[in-house]
Amino acid sequence: MNIDRFLQETIRKHMTLEDALPTKMPEYVNSFGYFFGTATLSSLAVIFISGIILAFWGPDWWHFTSVGHFTNSVHFWAVEVFYVSVTLHFTFKFFKAAWRDGRWRTWINGWLIWGISIFSGISGTLLQANWDSQWNAQQGKDAFNALGLSFMNWMNYTTVLTLHVVFFAFLIAVLVVAHLTFVRNESPVRPIVNEGKDEK
């Protein structure tokens, strides 16, 4: 079968053009609570862009040049904003019971993104290429060995770089695209207070 035809039929079967690229959103989306998801996505974009630049130029650049220091700082603070935003995002969604109306896959997918981002964050701190990162790698390897994750050789810089830049980044990117697709397909979760009104 033609791959393009298969993709077209799959998208058409599960999502309309209005779902994929909506021009109007429900009124309840105009709420500060929905800002956290946007902040999470925006900070993730900054993380990817700054991370690609850092990986391209390497530690000699980000440790010893002013532009490298700046890019490294942008990457670091984007990660901080990401973790704050994603925590507020799933806290808000928890109190809105966002898994309602068959949205369990969006909920599980979001938790997978958060879990993988923890491992990505750990590997990121080990890529600083300084004494702190070496100490963290030395102290953390036994914990991961105990979890049965000894194949993640945290003492090997190349392994950690590959895990952080390729493996975890790829998983997060794929899951984020899936997450956005689920949200577009199912629409944002409606407020709980509206359910009672709709039933009357």
N, C-alpha and C positions, 0 to 999 in steps of 0.2 A: 504494500500500500504506500501511496505517496505520503511522506511525512507532513508536508504542509497541509494536505487535505485532512489528514488525521488530526492535526492540531486545530484546524478550523472547525471541524465537526465536534471535537471535544469542547472547545470554547463555546460554540454555539449551543451545545447541548446543556451546558451547566451555567452559562452566563449570557445575558443580553448585553448589547452595546451600552445601554443606559446603566447597567450594573457595573460594567468595567470602567466607564468614564462618565460618571453621573454629573449632570449639570445642576441638579437640585438635591439638597439633603433635607431630611426631616428637621422640624424646628428644634427638637430636643438635642440635636447635635450641636446647636449653638450654645454650648455650655462649657464652662472652664474645665470641667472634668475631661472633656474630649481633647483638650490641649495636650495632655500628658502623652498620648499616643503620637501626636505630631512632633512633640519635642523629642521623644525617643527616636523616631524615624530620622529627624533632622540631625540629631547628634550622631546617629549611626552613619549617616552620609559623610559627616565631617571626619569621623573615625576612619572610614574606608579611604577617603581622599588623602588625608594626612598620613595614614599608614602606608599607602602605596609610595608616597614620596619618601618616607623614612626608609622603607625597605630598598628603594632604588639607590639611595645615596649612602646608606650604611652608617654604622656607629661612629666612625671617624668624623663624619660630617655633623651628626647631631650632637656630638660631645664637644666639638672644637670650633664650630662656626656659629655666629650669632643667628643666622637664618635657620641653621639646624636646631639650635636651642629653641628658637621660636616655634618651629614646626613640631618639635618634640613636646613642647608645652601645650600647643593646640591639641595634639593627639591625646595627651594626658587629661586635659580638662574636658575634652569631648567625651572621654570615657567616664569621667566623674558625672557629667551631666546625663549621660546615658543611663548609668546605674540609678541615679536619683529619679529620673523620668520614668524608667521602666518599673521601678518599685512603686511609684505613685500611680502609674498606669494600671498595674494589675491589682493594686489595693482598691482603686476606684472601681475597677471592673468586678472585683470580688463583692463589694457592697451593692453593686447593681445586679448581682447574680447573672453575670454575662454569659453563663453556659446555658441559659434558658432557650427554649424554642429550637432545640437541636443544634445549638452552637458549641457543643462539647469539643468538636475537633479544633475550632479556633482557640478555645481555652487551653487544650492540651498542647497545641502547637506553640502558643505563647509561652507556656511553662518550659517547653523544650528549648526555645530560643534563650530564655533566661538561664537555664541550666548550662547550656553550651557556652554562653557568654562568660560564665564563671571560670570555666577552664581556659577560655581565651584570655581572660583578664590575668589569670595566674601565669600563663605562658608569656604574656606581654611584659609583666614585671621582671621576668627572667631575661628579657632581651635588652635590658639597660646596659649590659656589658660593663658592669662596675662591681665593686666589692659587695654591695648590697644584694645584687642579683645572684652572685655566686653563693653568698651565705643562704639566701632564700632557697636556692636550688638544692643546696646540701641538706638543709633542714627539712625540706618538703619531700625529698625523694622517698624516704622511708614510709611516709604516710601513703603515698601513691602505690608503693610496692605492697603495702598491707591491703589496699583496696583491689589488688590484682591488676593494677595499671602499670606494671613495671616496664611494659613496652614503650611507655612514654618516658624516655630517658631524659629527665630534666637536667642532667649534668652535661648533656651534649648540646652545644649552642645551635648546631645545624638542625638537629631534631626539633628543638624548641621553635626555631625560626620557621621550619616547615609546618609544624602543628599550628602555630599562630597565624602565619600569613596565608597558608594554603588550606589546610584541613578545616580548622575552626571557622575561618572566614568564609569558606565555601558553604559549609553547613548553615551558618547563620544567614548568608545571603539567600540560599534556597528556601529556608524556613520562613524568612521574612516575606519573600515573594508569595509563598503559599499562604501565609497569614493574611496578607493584604487581599489575596484572591478570595479567601474564605469570607473576609469582612465584606468585600464588594458583592459577593454572591448572596450572603445571608442578610445584608444590610446591618447598620449599627443596632445594637440591642436597645430596645425601647425602655423607657423608665418603668419601674415597677408600679408606680402610682397610676399609670395609664391603663394597666391591665384591668383593674377594678372598674374603671370608667367604661372600658370597652365592653365589659360583660353585662353592664346594666342596659 
